[in-house]
Amino acid sequence: MTDDSAPGGDDSVREKPRWSRVLLKLSGEAFAGEAGYGIDGEVVAQIAKGVLELKQRYDIDVAVVVGGGNIWRGMTGAGSGMDRAQADYMGMLATVINALALQETLERLGQPTRVQSAIHMSQVAEPYIRRRAIRHLEKGRVVIFAGGTGNPFFTTDTTAALRAVEIEAEAILMGKNGIDGVYTADPKVDTTAELLTEVSYIDVLNRGLKVMDSTAITLCMDHTLPIVVFDLMGEGLIERIVAGESVGTLVS
């Protein structure tokens, strides 16, 4: 098999998916596992296996946006007196580290992968080029978008929304760390908080629900791009979502 060939088994055994192209948004904190910081190799391997199983079971394109909160948060740096723009650039570099870790794990499992960075790092990643990213997806590769948008003051949530619209993804699958959906309040603080199985973009904005930042939600709303919020570490949940099952919270 050449590098330009799509990986996977016999197309005849693949099931019909809910969407043909999705963008998976990964929480940086999830990469840390129970340690709370750094990268837990076993956790990354579990995430990679989930992506690989998704590719093998369904004939769909998968792109990924990774956060960097397990290594550095721009807001944390800014809160301690650091220049906000400088702190955000440091956060972008953290996302590249996570992207490379995920790439190495995926390719060790046999899944061709490309990392595209909004910040130029020619020795470790391709520059982000929309048409090239789409071509990689069409060839069966998983494309990991790193470096955020390349601009300070924007979160990786906004990156996920922007890249999803650019590559014409049909949905954003937003994997949270230990959170199985969107609640009416913080379930760790309010024991009466209820899980919402479906909510509109406007309700997310008006009620201040913790899904994405307002810039990202507005972009998704403008392009009618559905978002599914789910527990990233829940076994088999990504496959169930793509199969059409009701998992977590649908924002539409």
Contacts in CASP RR format, 6 or more apart in sequence:
PFRMAT RR
TARGET T0000
AUTHOR 0000-0000-0000
METHOD contacts of the structure
MODEL  1
MTDDSAPGGDDSVREKPRWSRVLLKLSGEAFAGEAGYGIDGEVVAQIAKG
VLELKQRYDIDVAVVVGGGNIWRGMTGAGSGMDRAQADYMGMLATVINAL
ALQETLERLGQPTRVQSAIHMSQVAEPYIRRRAIRHLEKGRVVIFAGGTG
NPFFTTDTTAALRAVEIEAEAILMGKNGIDGVYTADPKVDTTAELLTEVS
YIDVLNRGLKVMDSTAITLCMDHTLPIVVFDLMGEGLIERIVAGESVGTL
VS
1 7 0 8 1.000
3 112 0 8 1.000
4 139 0 8 1.000
5 139 0 8 1.000
6 139 0 8 1.000
6 140 0 8 1.000
7 55 0 8 1.000
7 110 0 8 1.000
7 111 0 8 1.000
7 112 0 8 1.000
7 140 0 8 1.000
8 55 0 8 1.000
8 56 0 8 1.000
9 56 0 8 1.000
11 59 0 8 1.000
14 57 0 8 1.000
14 58 0 8 1.000
14 59 0 8 1.000
15 57 0 8 1.000
15 58 0 8 1.000
15 243 0 8 1.000
17 58 0 8 1.000
17 59 0 8 1.000
17 60 0 8 1.000
17 242 0 8 1.000
17 243 0 8 1.000
18 171 0 8 1.000
18 241 0 8 1.000
18 242 0 8 1.000
18 243 0 8 1.000
18 244 0 8 1.000
19 60 0 8 1.000
19 169 0 8 1.000
19 170 0 8 1.000
19 171 0 8 1.000
19 242 0 8 1.000
20 59 0 8 1.000
20 60 0 8 1.000
20 61 0 8 1.000
20 170 0 8 1.000
21 60 0 8 1.000
21 61 0 8 1.000
21 62 0 8 1.000
21 63 0 8 1.000
21 137 0 8 1.000
21 167 0 8 1.000
21 168 0 8 1.000
21 169 0 8 1.000
21 170 0 8 1.000
22 60 0 8 1.000
22 61 0 8 1.000
22 62 0 8 1.000
22 63 0 8 1.000
22 169 0 8 1.000
22 170 0 8 1.000
22 171 0 8 1.000
22 172 0 8 1.000
22 173 0 8 1.000
22 242 0 8 1.000
23 62 0 8 1.000
23 63 0 8 1.000
23 64 0 8 1.000
23 65 0 8 1.000
23 160 0 8 1.000
23 163 0 8 1.000
23 164 0 8 1.000
23 167 0 8 1.000
23 169 0 8 1.000
23 171 0 8 1.000
23 172 0 8 1.000
23 173 0 8 1.000
24 51 0 8 1.000
24 62 0 8 1.000
24 63 0 8 1.000
24 64 0 8 1.000
24 65 0 8 1.000
24 172 0 8 1.000
24 173 0 8 1.000
24 175 0 8 1.000
24 238 0 8 1.000
25 64 0 8 1.000
25 65 0 8 1.000
25 156 0 8 1.000
25 157 0 8 1.000
25 160 0 8 1.000
25 172 0 8 1.000
25 173 0 8 1.000
25 174 0 8 1.000
25 175 0 8 1.000
26 47 0 8 1.000
26 64 0 8 1.000
26 65 0 8 1.000
26 66 0 8 1.000
26 67 0 8 1.000
26 98 0 8 1.000
26 102 0 8 1.000
26 175 0 8 1.000
26 232 0 8 1.000
27 67 0 8 1.000
27 69 0 8 1.000
27 175 0 8 1.000
27 176 0 8 1.000
27 177 0 8 1.000
27 232 0 8 1.000
28 66 0 8 1.000
28 67 0 8 1.000
28 68 0 8 1.000
28 69 0 8 1.000
28 70 0 8 1.000
28 71 0 8 1.000
28 95 0 8 1.000
28 98 0 8 1.000
28 177 0 8 1.000
29 36 0 8 1.000
29 69 0 8 1.000
29 70 0 8 1.000
29 177 0 8 1.000
30 43 0 8 1.000
30 47 0 8 1.000
30 70 0 8 1.000
30 175 0 8 1.000
30 176 0 8 1.000
30 177 0 8 1.000
30 178 0 8 1.000
30 232 0 8 1.000
30 233 0 8 1.000
31 38 0 8 1.000
31 39 0 8 1.000
31 40 0 8 1.000
31 43 0 8 1.000
31 44 0 8 1.000
31 47 0 8 1.000
31 66 0 8 1.000
31 68 0 8 1.000
31 70 0 8 1.000
31 98 0 8 1.000
31 101 0 8 1.000
32 38 0 8 1.000
32 39 0 8 1.000
32 40 0 8 1.000
32 43 0 8 1.000
32 70 0 8 1.000
33 40 0 8 1.000
33 43 0 8 1.000
34 40 0 8 1.000
36 70 0 8 1.000
37 70 0 8 1.000
37 71 0 8 1.000
38 70 0 8 1.000
38 71 0 8 1.000
39 70 0 8 1.000
39 71 0 8 1.000
39 97 0 8 1.000
39 98 0 8 1.000
39 101 0 8 1.000
41 101 0 8 1.000
41 105 0 8 1.000
43 233 0 8 1.000
44 101 0 8 1.000
44 102 0 8 1.000
44 105 0 8 1.000
45 105 0 8 1.000
46 233 0 8 1.000
47 102 0 8 1.000
47 105 0 8 1.000
47 232 0 8 1.000
48 102 0 8 1.000
48 105 0 8 1.000
48 106 0 8 1.000
48 109 0 8 1.000
48 111 0 8 1.000
49 109 0 8 1.000
50 236 0 8 1.000
50 238 0 8 1.000
50 239 0 8 1.000
51 62 0 8 1.000
51 64 0 8 1.000
51 106 0 8 1.000
51 111 0 8 1.000
51 142 0 8 1.000
51 238 0 8 1.000
52 106 0 8 1.000
52 109 0 8 1.000
52 110 0 8 1.000
52 111 0 8 1.000
53 236 0 8 1.000
53 238 0 8 1.000
53 239 0 8 1.000
54 60 0 8 1.000
54 62 0 8 1.000
54 238 0 8 1.000
54 239 0 8 1.000
54 242 0 8 1.000
55 62 0 8 1.000
55 111 0 8 1.000
55 140 0 8 1.000
55 142 0 8 1.000
57 239 0 8 1.000
58 239 0 8 1.000
58 242 0 8 1.000
60 242 0 8 1.000
61 137 0 8 1.000
61 138 0 8 1.000
61 140 0 8 1.000
61 169 0 8 1.000
62 137 0 8 1.000
62 142 0 8 1.000
63 133 0 8 1.000
63 137 0 8 1.000
63 142 0 8 1.000
63 143 0 8 1.000
63 144 0 8 1.000
63 145 0 8 1.000
63 163 0 8 1.000
63 164 0 8 1.000
63 167 0 8 1.000
63 169 0 8 1.000
64 99 0 8 1.000
64 102 0 8 1.000
64 142 0 8 1.000
64 143 0 8 1.000
64 144 0 8 1.000
64 145 0 8 1.000
65 144 0 8 1.000
65 145 0 8 1.000
65 148 0 8 1.000
65 156 0 8 1.000
65 159 0 8 1.000
65 160 0 8 1.000
65 163 0 8 1.000
66 95 0 8 1.000
66 98 0 8 1.000
66 99 0 8 1.000
66 102 0 8 1.000
66 144 0 8 1.000
66 145 0 8 1.000
66 146 0 8 1.000
66 156 0 8 1.000
67 94 0 8 1.000
67 95 0 8 1.000
67 98 0 8 1.000
67 156 0 8 1.000
68 91 0 8 1.000
68 94 0 8 1.000
68 95 0 8 1.000
68 97 0 8 1.000
68 98 0 8 1.000
68 156 0 8 1.000
69 91 0 8 1.000
69 94 0 8 1.000
70 94 0 8 1.000
70 98 0 8 1.000
71 91 0 8 1.000
71 94 0 8 1.000
71 97 0 8 1.000
71 98 0 8 1.000
72 87 0 8 1.000
72 90 0 8 1.000
72 91 0 8 1.000
72 93 0 8 1.000
72 94 0 8 1.000
73 91 0 8 1.000
74 82 0 8 1.000
74 84 0 8 1.000
74 87 0 8 1.000
74 88 0 8 1.000
74 90 0 8 1.000
74 91 0 8 1.000
75 87 0 8 1.000
76 87 0 8 1.000
77 87 0 8 1.000
77 90 0 8 1.000
78 84 0 8 1.000
78 87 0 8 1.000
78 88 0 8 1.000
84 152 0 8 1.000
84 153 0 8 1.000
85 152 0 8 1.000
85 153 0 8 1.000
86 152 0 8 1.000
87 152 0 8 1.000
88 152 0 8 1.000
88 153 0 8 1.000
88 154 0 8 1.000
89 119 0 8 1.000
89 152 0 8 1.000
92 118 0 8 1.000
92 119 0 8 1.000
92 146 0 8 1.000
92 147 0 8 1.000
92 148 0 8 1.000
92 150 0 8 1.000
93 119 0 8 1.000
93 147 0 8 1.000
95 146 0 8 1.000
95 147 0 8 1.000
95 148 0 8 1.000
95 156 0 8 1.000
96 115 0 8 1.000
96 117 0 8 1.000
96 119 0 8 1.000
96 121 0 8 1.000
96 124 0 8 1.000
96 125 0 8 1.000
96 146 0 8 1.000
96 147 0 8 1.000
98 146 0 8 1.000
99 115 0 8 1.000
99 117 0 8 1.000
99 125 0 8 1.000
99 144 0 8 1.000
99 145 0 8 1.000
99 146 0 8 1.000
99 147 0 8 1.000
100 115 0 8 1.000
100 124 0 8 1.000
100 125 0 8 1.000
100 146 0 8 1.000
102 113 0 8 1.000
102 144 0 8 1.000
103 113 0 8 1.000
103 114 0 8 1.000
103 115 0 8 1.000
103 144 0 8 1.000
106 113 0 8 1.000
106 142 0 8 1.000
107 113 0 8 1.000
111 142 0 8 1.000
112 139 0 8 1.000
112 140 0 8 1.000
112 141 0 8 1.000
112 142 0 8 1.000
113 141 0 8 1.000
113 142 0 8 1.000
113 143 0 8 1.000
113 144 0 8 1.000
114 126 0 8 1.000
114 133 0 8 1.000
114 136 0 8 1.000
114 141 0 8 1.000
114 142 0 8 1.000
114 143 0 8 1.000
114 144 0 8 1.000
115 124 0 8 1.000
115 125 0 8 1.000
115 126 0 8 1.000
115 143 0 8 1.000
115 144 0 8 1.000
115 146 0 8 1.000
116 125 0 8 1.000
116 126 0 8 1.000
116 127 0 8 1.000
116 128 0 8 1.000
116 129 0 8 1.000
116 132 0 8 1.000
116 133 0 8 1.000
116 143 0 8 1.000
116 144 0 8 1.000
116 145 0 8 1.000
116 146 0 8 1.000
117 124 0 8 1.000
117 125 0 8 1.000
117 126 0 8 1.000
117 127 0 8 1.000
117 128 0 8 1.000
117 145 0 8 1.000
117 146 0 8 1.000
117 147 0 8 1.000
118 128 0 8 1.000
118 145 0 8 1.000
118 146 0 8 1.000
118 147 0 8 1.000
118 148 0 8 1.000
118 149 0 8 1.000
118 150 0 8 1.000
118 151 0 8 1.000
118 159 0 8 1.000
119 147 0 8 1.000
119 148 0 8 1.000
119 150 0 8 1.000
120 127 0 8 1.000
125 146 0 8 1.000
126 132 0 8 1.000
128 145 0 8 1.000
130 166 0 8 1.000
130 167 0 8 1.000
133 143 0 8 1.000
133 145 0 8 1.000
133 163 0 8 1.000
133 166 0 8 1.000
133 167 0 8 1.000
134 167 0 8 1.000
134 168 0 8 1.000
136 143 0 8 1.000
137 143 0 8 1.000
137 167 0 8 1.000
143 167 0 8 1.000
145 159 0 8 1.000
145 163 0 8 1.000
147 159 0 8 1.000
148 154 0 8 1.000
148 156 0 8 1.000
148 159 0 8 1.000
149 158 0 8 1.000
149 159 0 8 1.000
149 162 0 8 1.000
154 215 0 8 1.000
155 212 0 8 1.000
155 213 0 8 1.000
155 215 0 8 1.000
155 216 0 8 1.000
157 212 0 8 1.000
157 213 0 8 1.000
157 215 0 8 1.000
157 216 0 8 1.000
158 212 0 8 1.000
158 213 0 8 1.000
158 215 0 8 1.000
158 216 0 8 1.000
158 219 0 8 1.000
160 172 0 8 1.000
160 174 0 8 1.000
160 212 0 8 1.000
160 216 0 8 1.000
161 172 0 8 1.000
161 212 0 8 1.000
161 215 0 8 1.000
161 216 0 8 1.000
161 217 0 8 1.000
161 219 0 8 1.000
161 220 0 8 1.000
161 225 0 8 1.000
162 219 0 8 1.000
163 169 0 8 1.000
164 171 0 8 1.000
164 172 0 8 1.000
164 220 0 8 1.000
164 225 0 8 1.000
165 219 0 8 1.000
165 223 0 8 1.000
165 225 0 8 1.000
169 225 0 8 1.000
170 225 0 8 1.000
170 226 0 8 1.000
171 225 0 8 1.000
171 226 0 8 1.000
171 227 0 8 1.000
171 228 0 8 1.000
172 220 0 8 1.000
172 225 0 8 1.000
172 226 0 8 1.000
172 227 0 8 1.000
172 228 0 8 1.000
173 228 0 8 1.000
173 230 0 8 1.000
173 238 0 8 1.000
173 241 0 8 1.000
173 242 0 8 1.000
174 211 0 8 1.000
174 212 0 8 1.000
174 227 0 8 1.000
174 228 0 8 1.000
174 229 0 8 1.000
174 230 0 8 1.000
175 229 0 8 1.000
175 230 0 8 1.000
175 231 0 8 1.000
175 232 0 8 1.000
176 229 0 8 1.000
176 230 0 8 1.000
176 231 0 8 1.000
176 232 0 8 1.000
177 232 0 8 1.000
177 233 0 8 1.000
178 231 0 8 1.000
178 232 0 8 1.000
178 233 0 8 1.000
179 187 0 8 1.000
179 229 0 8 1.000
179 231 0 8 1.000
180 195 0 8 1.000
180 230 0 8 1.000
180 231 0 8 1.000
180 248 0 8 1.000
181 195 0 8 1.000
181 196 0 8 1.000
181 229 0 8 1.000
181 230 0 8 1.000
181 231 0 8 1.000
181 248 0 8 1.000
181 249 0 8 1.000
182 195 0 8 1.000
182 196 0 8 1.000
182 199 0 8 1.000
182 204 0 8 1.000
182 209 0 8 1.000
182 210 0 8 1.000
182 211 0 8 1.000
182 229 0 8 1.000
182 248 0 8 1.000
182 249 0 8 1.000
182 251 0 8 1.000
183 193 0 8 1.000
183 194 0 8 1.000
183 195 0 8 1.000
183 196 0 8 1.000
183 209 0 8 1.000
184 190 0 8 1.000
184 193 0 8 1.000
184 194 0 8 1.000
184 196 0 8 1.000
184 207 0 8 1.000
184 209 0 8 1.000
185 192 0 8 1.000
185 193 0 8 1.000
186 193 0 8 1.000
186 210 0 8 1.000
187 193 0 8 1.000
187 195 0 8 1.000
195 248 0 8 1.000
195 249 0 8 1.000
196 209 0 8 1.000
196 249 0 8 1.000
197 246 0 8 1.000
197 248 0 8 1.000
197 249 0 8 1.000
197 250 0 8 1.000
198 249 0 8 1.000
198 250 0 8 1.000
198 251 0 8 1.000
198 252 0 8 1.000
199 209 0 8 1.000
199 249 0 8 1.000
199 250 0 8 1.000
199 251 0 8 1.000
200 251 0 8 1.000
200 252 0 8 1.000
201 217 0 8 1.000
201 218 0 8 1.000
201 220 0 8 1.000
201 221 0 8 1.000
201 251 0 8 1.000
201 252 0 8 1.000
202 221 0 8 1.000
203 209 0 8 1.000
204 211 0 8 1.000
204 212 0 8 1.000
204 217 0 8 1.000
204 251 0 8 1.000
205 214 0 8 1.000
205 217 0 8 1.000
205 218 0 8 1.000
211 217 0 8 1.000
211 227 0 8 1.000
211 229 0 8 1.000
211 249 0 8 1.000
211 251 0 8 1.000
212 220 0 8 1.000
212 227 0 8 1.000
217 251 0 8 1.000
219 225 0 8 1.000
220 226 0 8 1.000
220 227 0 8 1.000
220 251 0 8 1.000
224 252 0 8 1.000
226 250 0 8 1.000
226 251 0 8 1.000
226 252 0 8 1.000
227 250 0 8 1.000
227 251 0 8 1.000
227 252 0 8 1.000
228 241 0 8 1.000
228 247 0 8 1.000
228 248 0 8 1.000
228 249 0 8 1.000
228 250 0 8 1.000
228 251 0 8 1.000
229 248 0 8 1.000
229 249 0 8 1.000
229 251 0 8 1.000
230 237 0 8 1.000
230 238 0 8 1.000
230 241 0 8 1.000
230 247 0 8 1.000
230 248 0 8 1.000
230 249 0 8 1.000
231 237 0 8 1.000
231 248 0 8 1.000
237 247 0 8 1.000
240 247 0 8 1.000
241 247 0 8 1.000
END
